[in-house]
């Protein structure tokens, strides 16, 4: 599996160091595949975000962790009503608590990365070279959010965009070579950009000889023929009557990373599942997962997803930061007139995912192929639209969440919504 993510916050005035990594971990024994849900699992914001975006695109892939990360960095520089909107929208209590939680989450994700599963989280604050950041703010976001302030000459838009795009390309190993163009940063003095790259190997890879063509039901009446991957193995699994869905956990090799697929029991059940799903119910159902022998069949798929978040965040109550009343006095040095010009224009995100038999397009299979088995207790055939999320198991950090309605669609873009922000759903 291959996933990547890039997010940019465009700001009209003022407004990240890569997290320490250790990809070459020497693992001397097989990683124990045991699972029990973390008490502090996920965040209600993750699922609110999915609910809104799911209504606007057939396939969706978002990184709620990364969006919350860049919002937290902005929160550190905010005050007044702008700060209160962050606290209300993200359930933040106080800045000291928030920064400690994010540092632990980022460290936990990096501890789970290894030679089989590469996770790279990069955040840069590109600040116009004529603007001086406040020392305390620069030190704080470096220490807790692993974010560097990078001096950038935005008056030279071509050079500045080349520098930012070069950073994005390196951060995603070439998968996002073009994050912005020179016209989009005209008159800009700051850009906060985040990129996440994840490449993992399945613990139980899908033998290529088992891949076959079968029907996938886009709707109960309409189907398409696509490649399906199959494997029979011991997986954590549960059929939930509360969600009217099957839940399957697919672990990654030698790590605490897992992908979960939530498959509605009925062919047209995904919209209702997304409408009803919430943090508490899904968390509770994860405790019912048991390891058993499962015959799994899931589609191969690959798609890119681009989205603008300004309308969504306004719908969630983040309005002041997009207005000339925004208050970010702790980011940069300057008088009141200058600081009042710090206003966020938009938050843009590019994500991508590719699922194949080995889990990664760049690695060869290293697991032993498991032969056919008898005495199957259950099957998991994802032949209709489904929900998925990828997490770090120990801390319960969900860093990708999405849905698949049509595995053949590969390039999707969600542009700024023109209608009333109060009626996105």
C-alpha positions as CSV (number, residue, x, y, z in Angstrom):
1,X,0.0,0.0,0.0
2,X,1.1,3.5,-0.8
3,X,-0.4,6.7,0.7
4,X,0.7,10.3,0.4
5,X,-0.8,13.6,1.5
6,X,0.0,17.2,1.0
7,X,-1.7,20.1,2.6
8,X,-1.1,23.9,2.1
9,X,-2.6,26.8,4.0
10,X,-2.6,29.9,1.9
11,X,-2.4,33.1,4.0
12,X,-2.5,36.6,2.6
13,X,0.0,38.0,5.0
14,X,2.5,36.3,7.4
15,X,1.2,33.1,7.4
16,X,7.5,22.8,8.9
17,X,11.5,20.4,10.1
18,X,10.6,16.8,9.3
19,X,9.7,14.7,12.3
20,X,12.8,12.6,13.4
21,X,12.7,9.3,11.5
22,X,14.3,5.9,11.8
23,X,13.3,3.7,8.9
24,X,16.1,1.1,9.2
25,X,15.0,-0.7,12.3
26,X,16.5,-4.1,12.8
27,X,13.7,-6.5,13.7
28,X,15.1,-9.8,14.9
29,X,11.7,-11.6,15.4
30,X,8.2,-11.6,13.9
31,X,6.1,-8.8,15.3
32,X,3.3,-10.0,17.5
33,X,-0.1,-9.2,15.9
34,X,-2.3,-8.6,18.8
35,X,-4.8,-5.8,19.0
36,X,-6.8,-4.0,21.6
37,X,-8.3,-0.6,21.0
38,X,-6.6,2.4,22.6
39,X,-8.7,4.2,25.3
40,X,-7.9,7.6,23.6
41,X,-8.9,6.4,20.2
42,X,-9.3,8.9,17.3
43,X,-11.1,12.2,17.6
44,X,-14.6,13.3,16.9
45,X,-13.3,15.9,14.4
46,X,-12.0,13.1,12.2
47,X,-15.5,11.6,11.6
48,X,-17.3,15.0,11.3
49,X,-14.9,15.8,8.5
50,X,-15.6,12.5,6.7
51,X,-19.3,13.0,7.0
52,X,-19.2,16.4,5.3
53,X,-16.8,15.4,2.5
54,X,-18.5,12.1,1.9
55,X,-21.5,13.9,0.5
56,X,-19.5,15.7,-2.1
57,X,-17.4,13.1,-3.8
58,X,-17.6,9.4,-4.7
59,X,-14.2,8.4,-3.5
60,X,-12.7,10.3,-0.5
61,X,-9.3,10.3,1.2
62,X,-8.4,12.7,4.0
63,X,-5.7,12.9,6.7
64,X,-7.5,14.4,9.7
65,X,-4.4,14.1,11.8
66,X,-2.5,16.4,9.4
67,X,-5.4,18.9,9.2
68,X,-5.6,19.1,13.0
69,X,-1.8,19.4,13.1
70,X,-1.7,22.5,10.9
71,X,-4.7,24.0,12.7
72,X,-2.9,23.4,16.0
73,X,0.1,25.3,14.7
74,X,-2.1,28.2,13.8
75,X,-3.9,27.9,17.2
76,X,-0.5,28.4,18.9
77,X,-0.3,31.9,17.3
78,X,-3.9,32.9,17.8
79,X,-5.7,35.0,20.4
80,X,-9.1,36.4,21.2
81,X,-12.1,35.2,19.3
82,X,-9.9,33.4,16.8
83,X,-8.4,31.3,19.6
84,X,-11.9,30.5,21.0
85,X,-13.0,29.2,17.7
86,X,-10.1,26.8,17.6
87,X,-10.9,25.7,21.1
88,X,-14.6,25.2,20.3
89,X,-14.1,23.5,16.9
90,X,-11.3,21.2,18.0
91,X,-12.2,20.7,21.6
92,X,-8.9,22.2,22.7
93,X,-8.6,23.0,26.4
94,X,-5.3,24.9,26.6
95,X,-2.3,25.4,24.5
96,X,0.2,23.6,26.8
97,X,-2.0,20.5,26.8
98,X,-2.5,20.5,23.0
99,X,1.2,20.8,22.2
100,X,2.1,17.9,24.5
101,X,-0.6,15.7,23.0
102,X,0.6,16.4,19.4
103,X,4.2,15.8,20.2
104,X,3.3,12.4,21.8
105,X,1.2,11.5,18.8
106,X,3.9,12.4,16.3
107,X,6.5,10.5,18.3
108,X,4.2,7.5,18.5
109,X,3.7,7.4,14.8
110,X,7.5,7.6,14.2
111,X,8.2,4.8,16.7
112,X,5.9,2.5,14.7
113,X,7.7,3.2,11.4
114,X,10.4,0.8,10.3
115,X,12.1,-0.6,7.2
116,X,8.9,-2.4,6.1
117,X,6.5,0.6,6.7
118,X,7.8,4.1,6.0
119,X,6.0,7.0,7.5
120,X,7.2,10.5,6.9
121,X,5.5,13.6,8.3
122,X,6.9,17.0,7.1
123,X,5.7,20.4,8.0
124,X,7.2,23.7,6.9
125,X,6.1,27.3,7.5
126,X,7.4,29.3,4.5
127,X,7.6,32.9,5.8
128,X,8.5,35.9,3.6
129,X,12.1,36.9,4.2
130,X,11.1,40.4,5.1
131,X,8.9,39.2,8.0
132,X,10.6,38.2,11.2
133,X,8.9,35.4,13.2
134,X,8.6,35.7,17.0
135,X,11.4,33.7,18.6
136,X,9.1,32.0,21.0
137,X,6.7,30.9,18.3
138,X,9.4,29.5,16.0
139,X,11.0,27.6,18.9
140,X,7.7,26.2,20.1
141,X,6.5,24.8,16.7
142,X,10.0,23.4,16.2
143,X,10.0,21.6,19.5
144,X,6.4,20.3,19.7
145,X,5.3,20.1,16.0
146,X,8.7,19.4,14.3
147,X,8.0,22.4,12.1
148,X,10.7,24.7,10.6
149,X,10.2,28.3,9.7
150,X,11.8,28.8,6.2
151,X,12.7,32.2,4.9
152,X,11.1,32.6,1.5
153,X,11.2,35.5,-1.1
154,X,7.6,35.6,-2.1
155,X,8.2,38.7,-4.3
156,X,9.9,36.2,-6.7
157,X,6.8,34.0,-7.2
158,X,8.5,31.6,-9.7
159,X,11.5,30.9,-7.4
160,X,9.3,30.7,-4.3
161,X,6.8,28.2,-5.9
162,X,9.7,26.1,-7.2
163,X,11.2,25.9,-3.7
164,X,7.8,24.9,-2.2
165,X,7.1,22.4,-4.9
166,X,10.6,20.9,-4.5
167,X,10.0,20.5,-0.8
168,X,6.6,18.8,-1.4
169,X,8.1,16.5,-4.0
170,X,10.9,15.4,-1.6
171,X,8.5,15.0,1.3
172,X,6.2,12.7,-0.7
173,X,9.0,10.9,-2.6
174,X,8.0,12.5,-5.9
175,X,4.2,11.7,-5.7
176,X,3.2,15.4,-5.2
177,X,5.6,17.2,-7.5
178,X,3.4,20.3,-7.9
179,X,1.6,21.6,-4.8
180,X,1.2,25.2,-5.9
181,X,1.8,27.5,-9.0
182,X,3.4,30.9,-9.1
183,X,0.1,32.7,-9.6
184,X,-1.4,31.3,-6.4
185,X,1.2,32.8,-4.2
186,X,1.2,36.3,-5.6
187,X,1.1,38.9,-2.8
188,X,1.6,36.1,-0.2
189,X,3.9,36.4,2.7
190,X,3.4,33.1,4.4
191,X,2.4,29.5,3.6
192,X,2.0,26.7,6.0
193,X,2.5,23.3,4.3
194,X,2.2,19.7,5.5
195,X,3.0,16.4,3.8
196,X,2.5,12.9,4.9
197,X,3.9,9.9,3.1
198,X,3.1,6.3,4.1
199,X,4.2,3.1,2.4
200,X,3.5,-0.2,4.0
201,X,3.7,-3.9,3.5
202,X,0.8,-6.2,4.6
203,X,1.6,-8.7,7.3
204,X,-0.4,-11.2,5.3
205,X,0.1,-10.2,1.6
206,X,-2.4,-11.2,-1.0
207,X,-1.0,-13.9,-3.4
208,X,-1.0,-12.5,-6.9
209,X,-2.2,-15.8,-8.3
210,X,-5.4,-15.3,-6.3
211,X,-6.2,-11.9,-7.9
212,X,-9.3,-12.2,-10.1
213,X,-11.8,-10.1,-12.0
214,X,-15.3,-9.8,-10.4
215,X,-18.3,-7.5,-10.0
216,X,-18.2,-4.5,-7.8
217,X,-21.6,-2.9,-7.2
218,X,-21.4,0.9,-7.4
219,X,-25.1,0.9,-6.6
220,X,-27.5,-2.0,-5.9
221,X,-28.4,-1.9,-9.6
222,X,-25.1,-0.9,-11.3
223,X,-21.9,-3.0,-11.3
224,X,-18.5,-2.9,-12.9
225,X,-15.8,-5.5,-13.3
226,X,-12.5,-4.9,-11.5
227,X,-9.6,-6.8,-10.0
228,X,-10.0,-8.3,-6.6
229,X,-7.3,-9.5,-4.2
230,X,-7.9,-12.6,-2.0
231,X,-6.3,-14.2,0.9
232,X,-7.3,-16.6,3.7
233,X,-5.8,-15.8,7.1
234,X,-6.3,-15.0,10.8
235,X,-7.7,-11.5,11.0
236,X,-9.4,-9.4,13.7
237,X,-13.0,-9.3,12.6
238,X,-16.5,-8.5,13.8
239,X,-20.0,-8.3,12.3
240,X,-21.7,-5.3,14.0
241,X,-25.4,-5.2,14.4
242,X,-25.2,-1.6,15.7
243,X,-23.5,-0.4,12.5
244,X,-25.1,-3.0,10.2
245,X,-21.6,-3.7,8.9
246,X,-18.6,-6.0,8.9
247,X,-15.3,-4.6,10.4
248,X,-12.0,-6.1,9.3
249,X,-8.5,-5.2,10.5
250,X,-5.6,-5.7,8.0
251,X,-2.3,-5.3,9.9
252,X,0.9,-4.1,8.4
253,X,4.1,-6.1,8.7
254,X,6.2,-5.7,11.9
255,X,4.5,-2.5,13.1
256,X,1.6,-1.0,15.0
257,X,-0.1,0.2,11.8
258,X,-3.3,-1.2,10.6
259,X,-6.0,-0.6,8.0
260,X,-9.6,-1.1,8.9
261,X,-12.4,-1.7,6.4
262,X,-16.0,-1.1,7.5
263,X,-18.2,-2.9,4.9
264,X,-22.0,-2.3,5.0
265,X,-24.0,-5.5,4.9
266,X,-26.3,-4.2,2.2
267,X,-25.1,-3.1,-1.3
268,X,-26.6,0.4,-0.9
269,X,-25.7,0.8,2.8
270,X,-22.7,3.1,2.8
271,X,-24.5,6.5,2.8
272,X,-26.6,5.4,5.8
273,X,-23.5,4.0,7.6
274,X,-21.7,7.3,7.2
275,X,-24.7,9.3,8.3
276,X,-25.0,7.2,11.5
277,X,-21.4,6.6,12.3
278,X,-19.8,8.5,15.2
279,X,-16.7,8.2,17.3
280,X,-18.3,6.6,20.4
281,X,-20.1,3.9,18.5
282,X,-17.2,2.9,16.2
283,X,-14.8,2.9,19.2
284,X,-17.1,0.6,21.2
285,X,-17.5,-1.8,18.3
286,X,-13.7,-2.1,17.9
287,X,-13.6,-3.8,21.3
288,X,-15.7,-6.6,19.9
289,X,-13.1,-7.6,17.3
290,X,-11.9,-11.2,17.6
291,X,-9.1,-12.9,15.6
292,X,-10.5,-15.7,13.4
293,X,-9.9,-17.4,10.1
294,X,-11.4,-15.2,7.4
295,X,-11.5,-15.5,3.6
296,X,-10.9,-11.9,2.5
297,X,-11.6,-10.4,-1.0
298,X,-11.0,-6.7,-1.5
299,X,-10.6,-4.6,-4.7
300,X,-7.4,-3.2,-5.9
301,X,-7.7,0.5,-6.2
302,X,-5.8,3.7,-6.7
303,X,-6.9,7.3,-6.7
304,X,-5.9,10.9,-5.9
305,X,-8.1,13.3,-4.1
306,X,-7.8,17.1,-4.0
307,X,-9.9,19.2,-1.7
308,X,-10.4,22.8,-0.5
309,X,-11.3,23.0,3.2
310,X,-12.3,26.6,3.7
311,X,-16.0,26.0,3.3
312,X,-15.9,22.9,5.5
313,X,-14.1,24.7,8.3
314,X,-16.4,27.7,8.2
315,X,-19.3,25.2,8.5
316,X,-17.6,23.8,11.6
317,X,-17.4,27.3,13.1
318,X,-13.9,28.4,12.0
319,X,-15.0,31.8,10.6
320,X,-12.8,34.5,12.1
321,X,-9.5,33.2,10.8
322,X,-10.8,33.7,7.2
323,X,-11.9,37.3,7.9
324,X,-10.0,40.6,8.4
325,X,-10.8,40.3,12.1
326,X,-8.5,37.3,12.5
327,X,-6.1,37.5,15.4
328,X,-2.7,35.8,15.1
329,X,-0.4,38.1,17.1
330,X,2.0,35.5,18.3
331,X,3.3,34.4,14.9
332,X,5.3,37.4,13.7
333,X,6.8,40.6,14.9
334,X,5.2,43.8,13.8
335,X,2.7,46.6,14.7
336,X,-1.0,46.2,15.0
337,X,-1.7,47.3,11.4
338,X,0.7,44.6,10.1
339,X,-0.7,41.8,12.3
340,X,-4.3,42.5,11.3
341,X,-3.3,41.5,7.8
342,X,-2.7,37.9,8.8
343,X,-5.8,36.2,7.3
344,X,-6.1,32.7,6.0
345,X,-7.3,32.4,2.4
346,X,-7.8,28.7,2.1
347,X,-6.6,25.2,3.2
348,X,-5.9,22.9,0.3
349,X,-5.1,19.2,0.4
350,X,-3.9,16.6,-2.0
351,X,-4.0,12.9,-1.1
352,X,-3.4,9.6,-2.8
353,X,-3.7,5.9,-2.1
354,X,-2.8,2.7,-3.9
355,X,-3.8,-0.7,-2.7
356,X,-2.2,-3.8,-4.2
357,X,-1.4,-7.4,-3.3
358,X,1.9,-6.7,-1.4
359,X,0.7,-3.5,0.2
360,X,3.3,-1.4,-1.6
361,X,4.2,-0.8,-5.2
362,X,7.9,-0.4,-4.3
363,X,8.6,-3.5,-2.2
364,X,8.7,-7.2,-3.2
365,X,6.7,-9.8,-1.2
366,X,8.5,-11.2,1.7
367,X,5.8,-13.1,3.5
368,X,5.2,-16.8,3.1
369,X,2.2,-17.5,0.9
370,X,-0.5,-19.2,2.8
371,X,-2.3,-22.0,1.0
372,X,-6.0,-22.7,0.9
373,X,-7.6,-23.5,4.3
374,X,-10.7,-25.4,5.4
375,X,-13.1,-24.8,8.2
376,X,-13.8,-21.1,7.4
377,X,-15.9,-19.4,9.9
378,X,-16.6,-16.1,7.9
379,X,-16.0,-14.4,4.6
380,X,-15.3,-10.7,3.9
381,X,-16.1,-9.8,0.3
382,X,-15.9,-6.1,-0.3
383,X,-18.0,-6.1,-3.5
384,X,-19.8,-2.9,-2.7
385,X,-18.8,0.6,-1.5
386,X,-17.0,0.7,1.9
387,X,-15.4,2.9,4.5
388,X,-11.7,2.6,5.5
389,X,-9.3,4.1,7.9
390,X,-5.6,3.7,8.8
391,X,-4.3,4.1,12.3
392,X,-1.4,3.5,14.7
393,X,-2.8,1.0,17.1
394,X,-1.2,1.7,20.4
395,X,-2.1,5.4,20.7
396,X,-5.2,5.1,18.4
397,X,-4.0,7.9,16.1
398,X,-6.1,7.8,12.9
399,X,-4.0,9.4,10.2
400,X,-6.1,8.4,7.1
401,X,-9.8,8.0,6.6
402,X,-11.7,7.6,3.4
403,X,-14.4,5.8,1.4
404,X,-14.5,4.0,-1.9
405,X,-17.6,4.0,-4.1
406,X,-16.0,3.4,-7.5
407,X,-12.5,1.8,-7.6
408,X,-12.1,2.8,-11.2
409,X,-12.2,6.6,-10.5
410,X,-8.6,7.8,-10.0
411,X,-8.6,11.6,-10.1
412,X,-11.1,13.5,-7.9
413,X,-11.1,17.2,-6.9
414,X,-13.4,18.9,-4.5
415,X,-13.3,22.6,-5.2
416,X,-14.4,25.5,-2.9
417,X,-18.2,25.3,-2.4
418,X,-20.1,28.3,-3.5
419,X,-23.3,27.7,-1.7
420,X,-24.1,28.8,1.9
421,X,-21.5,27.4,4.3
422,X,-24.3,26.6,6.8
423,X,-25.9,24.1,4.5
424,X,-23.0,21.8,3.4
425,X,-24.8,18.6,4.3
